[in-house]
Amino acid sequence: MSFTISYKNLTATISQKGAELISFKKENTEYIWEGNPEFWGKHSPVLFPIVGTLKNNTYTYNGKEYSLSRHGFARDHEFEVYQFDKESITFSLQSSSETFQNYPFVFELRITYLLTHNGLKVTYEVFNNNDFDMPFSIGGHPAFALGKAFEDYSLQFESDTTLKSYFLSNDLVSDDFQEIHLDEQLLKLTYSLFEKDALIIKELKSKSIFLMNEGETLLKFNFDDFPNFGIWTKEKAPFLCLEPWFGYSDPTTSSGNIMEKQGIQILKPNAIFNASFSIQV
């Protein structure tokens, strides 16, 4: 089942499965990728309780081994509707006997979509309902539809002049990286940028990125709260993913101990984590 919220000339539709944004429109302009499985059958999955891939798809916690597939399980679960009105909706996923098999923590994940006068705000809340620390990662994976030639698009970074992008090796983050020098903070898009998969950026000065087409701004992507970032597409695919993250794939040298994982968040007992990103059009 899906739900639609609206505000003036803006609408957003979100699926109950994975609390996934499947459409965001201003009047008749669609900004979210349609999910054609010929290229990639998703729109904007939520990544939780890990981002990326674990070494051997496993981790250890308190000496016990657990298994988690790439990007975690939240995107595959049906969320409950916690709150719903014309302009906003909040979904909730709570731990269960099923999630305990892969993630031995009592948690609640709430995701809120709120339409404003010029865009869409997405807020993640993670509740640690344990009396001990809880490790997790979380991230967004929105794919933006590109209706024109890919090479006509570019990304304007708010503050960066160089991107330090780490290479993946068997889906794990290696120590090798490339430095991508920007032309007046502008990255011109080419498919060759993604020959070795996503751009994995552990640190950005920018907290906003503009998606441009031939000099015209199509949208502004704001991610003040997020320390890590990914940019991704597939060969000949008419979309671009802008991915704000807390965490990323294991390094090739990972010990497997989730409490030592690079980029992991450690939430204190009975505490609440809160982070937001927004799409302005």
N, C-alpha and C positions, 0 to 999 in steps of 0.2 A: 504494500500500500504506500502511496505517496501523498504528500501534503503540500499545498501551495499557499504562500503568503504574498501580500501585495502592499505597495505603498505608492500612491500616485501612478506614475508610468513604469514602475519597477515591479517585477514579480520574480519569485524564487520557488522552485519545487524541490522537495527533499524526499528521498525514499526512506521508509522506515528501516529497510535492511541497510545496516551499516551507518544509518543517519547520514547518508551520502547525498550531497548536493548534485542534482541531475540537470538542473536548468536555472539560469539566471538571465533575465531579459530586461532590457530597457525598450519599451514599446515593442517593435518587431525584431530587434537585434538580439540574437542569442550569443552569449559570451562563453558558455560552457560546452565543451566537446560532447558530441552526440553519443559517444560510446560504441562506435562501429567496431565489432570484434575483428574485422579484417586487419585493423591496426592495433587497437587496444579497447577492450570491452568495458572499461570503467569511465567514470566521469570525474569524481573527486573523492576518492576513498580516504577514510580516516585511519591513520597509522597508530596503533596502540595494542599492547603495551611495549612494543619495540618499534623502532624505525629501521628499515633495511633488513639485512640478513645477519643471523648469528653464525658463528663458526660451527660447522657441522649441524646447523639448525638446532643447536642445544645450548643450554647454559646450566650452571650449577648454582644452587642456593642452599646454604647450610649443609653442604656436603652431598646434596641429592641432585640428580640430573633431571632436567625438564626439557621438553621439546617445544619450540615455537617456530612456525613457518614465517617466511618473509613478511615483514610489516605487521605481524601479529594477527589477532583474531577479531578485533572489533568490527572490521569491515564485513565480516561474514555473519554477524549476529543481528537478529531483529531487536531493535531498540523499542522501549516503551515511550509513549508521548507523555512528557512530564507537564508541559504547559503549551498552550496553543491559542493564539489570537490572530487577528487579521495581519499584523505586521511582524510577528515573531513566533518562533516555535522552539521549544527545548525538548531534546530527546535524552533518555536515560538508559544506561546499560549497567547492570549490577552483577557482581560476581555470583557464581553459581557452582553447583557440583561439576558442571562441564568445564568451566574456566579454571577451577582448582586443579584439574589434571595437568594443565600447562602453565599455570600461573598461581602459586599458592598464597594468594593475598585476597583479603576482603576489601573490595573497592566499589566505588560508583564513578562512572564517567558520564558527565552531562555535556551536551553539545547544543549551543544556542545559535540560531540564525535570526538576525535582526536586520530588517530593511530600514535604511535611513533616507534622508532627502537625496543623497547622491551615491548610494551604494549599499553594500551588504557587509555586515560585520559577523564574524564567526568566532565564538568564544568556547574554549575548552575548560571544563572544570573537572579535576580529578580529586576524589575524596579517599583518603587513607583511613579506612575504618578498622584498622588494626591498632594494637597497643605496642607496635614495633615499627621500625622504618620500612618503607615500601619503595623499591626501585621501579622505575618505569621510564619509558620514552613516549613521546607523542608528536604527531606531525600532520600537516595537511598535504594533499596531493592534487590540487585542482588543475584540471587540464582546460586550457582556453582554446576555443575554436579559432582557427585561422582560415579565413575564406579566400585569401589571395596567395600568391606565390610566397613560399617560406622565406626566400632570400630578400623579400621586400620588407621584412619585419626586423625590428631591433629592440634591444633593451637599454633603457637609459637608467643608469644607477645614480642614486642620490648623492653619494659621496666617494665611491671607489673609483680608482684609476687603474687598478690591477686586480684580477681575480686569481686566487691560488686554489686550483682545483685538483683534488686527489684522485688518482686512478683506482679503478676497481680491479681486483684479481680474484676470479671465481666468486664474484659478488661481494667480496670483502675489501675493505679499504687498505690499500698498500701505503708504503712510505713514499712512493713515487708521486710526483705532482707536476703539473704544468702551470706556468704563469701566463695568464691571458691578459695582454695589455689592451686597455680600452682607449678608444679614440674620443677624447673629451667626455669620458664616462659612458661612452656608447659602445654596446656590443652588437655588431651586426650578426644576424642569425644565419647559419649555414648548417646543413645536415652533417657536414664533416666534423663539427664541434662535438657531435654525439656518437662518433664512430666507436668509441670505447665505453658506451653507455652514458649515464648521467654525469653532469658536472657536480661534484661533491665539494661544497665550500664550507669549511669548518668555521670561518670567521668572515664577517662582512662589516664594513663600516656603515654601509647604507642600511636604512630601515624602511626605505621605499624604493620600488622599481617601477618604471613606466614602460608599458608595452606600446611600441610605436609601429606605425605602418607608413612608410615613405614620409617620415617627418611629422605625421599626425598622431597625437596621443589617443590610444584606444581605451586604456584603463590605467589606473594607478593601483599598485599592490602594496599595501602597508603591513609591516610585520614587526612592529616595535619590540615585542616580547621575546622573539625567537632568536637564538644565538647561531643556529646552523641553517644551511639552505641548500636545496637541490634544484637543478634545472634539467629538464629531460624532454626528449621526444624520440620518435622512432623514424627510421629512414622512410621518406616520402609521406609521412603522416601529417595531416593538416591540423595539428594541435601543438601546444607548448605547455608543459607543466611548470608551474612556479610553486616550489615546495618549502614552506617554512617548517623547521624541525627543532625539536629538543632531542638530540641524539642522531645517530647514523649507524651504518653497518659496522659490525665488528672489524677491528684491524686484523690483518693476517696473523699477527703475533698474539692474539687474544688468549688470555688464560682460561676464559670460559666462565669465570666467576662474575655473576651479574652485578655484584656490588662494586666491582672494580672496572666495569665496562666503560670505555670512553664515551662521554656525552650523556651518561645515565643521570637521571634525576633521582634524588633520594628525598622522599616526602616523609616528614616527621609523623609520629603517631597522631591520629585524629586530626590531621591538618588537611588543608584544601589548597590545591594548586589551581592557578587561574592564568590563562593566556589567550590573547585574541589576535586575529589578523583581519584585514578588511580589503574589499575590492571596491574601488571608486570608479564610476563611469560617468 
